[in-house]
Structure formats: structure tokens, C-alpha cells
């Protein structure tokens, strides 16, 4: 994504507030599937299309496309979702991993 004013990053259809610090230019943003959640359309940090649903019994992995940016959400149980549907995305800001364009850790 690209840092905007040092406080948010635009990742395709997602606009994610960053932890305290100054971030400018190209930023690589990492977040583990267990720190990504799903919600209603337009109720999170943006929307994404469901590409693949992997039902594993006690949890479901949901592979998402956020306007060209790949993301995976891990949700509990057997989620009632449909490939192709649009969902809202929420993230745990405290669990973001930020890197500069060369891969150096920022936060």
C-alpha cells in the first residue's frame, strides 16, 4: 500500500489506520489471518470479494481480493459464506506488521 499523511495506508479497497509513527511512501503491510475478521459491507476498513473458502471444521480460511490485494481471514467454525460475495473487512490494528519498500521493519 501507500502511506497517506503518515497515519493510514491504502491497500486496494482497504484504508487501514496505522499504529503511531510516521509512514510515507510505499509500505508493505502484513497481517496474520487470525487478526483479520469479516463484517457487513461498508462496516470495516473496506470491502473485499471472496475468492476461496477453505472449511477446516473448527475454523474456516477465507481468501479475499481487496481490489488487487490478497488477504486471508481465519474465522471460527463453518462460516456460511459464498464465493464471489462481497464482505466487509476488519483488522486488529494492534497486530499489523509494517515494512518499508526494501523489507525493513517499520513497526
N, C-alpha and C positions, 0 to 999 in steps of 0.2 A: 504494500500500500504506500500511500504518500502522506507524509505528515503535513497537517494543515495548522499553522499557527502554533505548533508545538504541543497541542493538547488533544487532538484527535487524529485518527488515521482513517483514510478512505480505502476500503478493500472491496472493490466492485460495488455491490449494492449495500454493503455494510458500512456504517460510520461508527467507529469504536473509540470511546474516550480512553485515553492512555493514563497510566499511573503518573503521579507527579514527576516532573522532569521536563526538559526541553528536547523536542524531537522535530527535526526538519529534514526534508528531502525524502529519498527512498528509504522505507523501513520494511524489514521482514518481520512479520508478526506471527508468532507461534502460539497455539493454544491446544491443549490436550482434549480429546473427545469428551472426557468426563467433566470438563469445565465449559462445555457448550450445551445449551438447552434449547428446546423448541417452545414456541408460544404462538399465539394468534398472529395473523398477518398484520403488519404495521404496529406491532406491540413491543418489539425488541429493538435491537441495534440495526435492523434491516430485515430483508426477506431473502429467501433462497429457495431454489427448486430442489425437490427430492430426486436424486439420480438412482440410488440403490438403497434397498432396505435389507439388512442382514439380521434376521431374527435368531438370537442365540439362546433363547429360553429365559434366563434370568435378566437379560438385557437385550437391547436392540441397538445396532450401529446404523446410523442414518447418514449416508453420503450425500452431500449437498453441493450445489453450484450457486455461488453468490455472485452472479453476473461475471463469470470467468474466474472466480477464486474458489478453490476447492476447500471444503470444510467437512469435518465428521463430527456428529453428535452421538454421544452414548446416553441412551435413555433407559430407564428401568422397565423390566417386563417385556411383554409382547405388544409393542406400540401399534395402534390402529392407524396406520399411515398408508398412503398410496403413492407409488412412483409417479412423478410428474406434477404432484401437488406443490403449491407454493406455501411455505410456512414462515413464520417469524423466527428470528434467531436471537437468543440472548447469550451473553458470555459473562463469566466471572472475571471482572476486571483485575481482581487481585491475583489472578493466575496467568496473566499474559506474559509472554516471553518476547522481548523486543530486541531486534538486531539491526545493525546498520547494513548498508548495501554490501559491504565486504564480509558480513557474517559475524562481526564483533558484537558482543552482548551489550545492550544499552540499559536494560533494567532487569 
